[in-house]
Amino acid sequence: MALPMRRTLVALHRAACSSRKSAECLDVRHPLPLFMPVRTKKRYFIPPAVGVRGQKEVNLEGKARAAGVVFRQQYMERTINIACSAGVFDPYVPPEGDARLSTLSKEGLKQRTEQIRQSAASQLAIRKIKEYDSVFTTKDFAVRAQEIFLEAHNALTQFNKEKLHSLVTERCYPEMTRGNRYKSIRWRFIESLEAPRVVHARCTDMVSKGNLYGQVTVRMHSKQTLAIYDRFGRLMLGSEEQPKDVLEYLVIERHLTNPYGQWRLHGKIVPSWAPAKDPVIKTLIIPAPKLKPWEEFDSLNYDVPKPAAVQWYK
C-alpha cells in the first residue's frame, strides 16, 4: 500500500519540476495573448486555393445555393424596339428601265398602265394614314421626304449623331453608319433631275392589332457627288468633282399610333436591274529599300520592284 502511494508522489514531483522548468524557459517580454479570436460572421464566399482554379470545373451556382445566396436568372430574350418596324412591308418593285423610258413609248406606256393597276392597295393605305395624319398629301409629302433625305445625309457627313437619330429610324441608323468610323465622307446634292413623287404606300400593324406603322416609298431622281476617304486621307470611292445621276427609292416610315411619331428615313429599295456599284480603290504600301545608318534615301533614283511573272496552270 505504501509503495503505490510513493510512486504517485514521485510522479507528481517530477511533473511539478518539469512545469517549473518550462515556465523559466518562457520569455517574459512576449507574454501569451489574453484573448482568443472568435469568428462571429459567416463567410459566404471562400476564395479558391492556389493552383486549383484551372484543374476542375467548380459549380458556382451550387455553392452559392448551399451558402444561401440566390443567383439572378439569366434571360436569353432579345430586346424589341417598337419605335419602328423591322423591315419593309411589301416592298415596291421598280419597273425595269425606270427613268429611261418615256411615257410616249410603247414600253413606257405599258409600265405606267401596270403601275396604275397596282395602286389600289396604295390608295387604301393612304386613306388609313390620313386618319392619323390629317395634313398628309402625296404631293407635299414627296418634297418633305426629299428634305429628310438631304438633312440625314448632311448629318451623316458631319457625324451629328443626335440629329441623325431624329431623321432616321433605329433600323436605318446602323446601316448608314456601319464602317464609317475612321473615314471622311464628302457628299453634295446638286439638283433634282425629276420632281420626287410617291409611288407606293403601305400601312400594317405589328406586335398587336391596332399598332399601325405607315411606310411610303418615294421615287427621287437627282444629281449628286460622293467621295469617301480612308483614315489616311486617300480616296477610296467616288469623286468630289464628277457628279452622277442617281435614281433612288426611299422608304419613309412613321409610327402612326404614336402621337409624337415623326416621318423618318427607314431604308432604300435597290432594284435588281440597277447597275453594280463602283469598286473600292485599295491602297497598298510600296516597300522601301533597307538603308544603312549612314545612307540616305533618294526617291528619284529608286526603282519600284515589280513582281515576277508567275505561270498559272488550270
Disulfide bonds with the S-S distance in Angstrom:
none
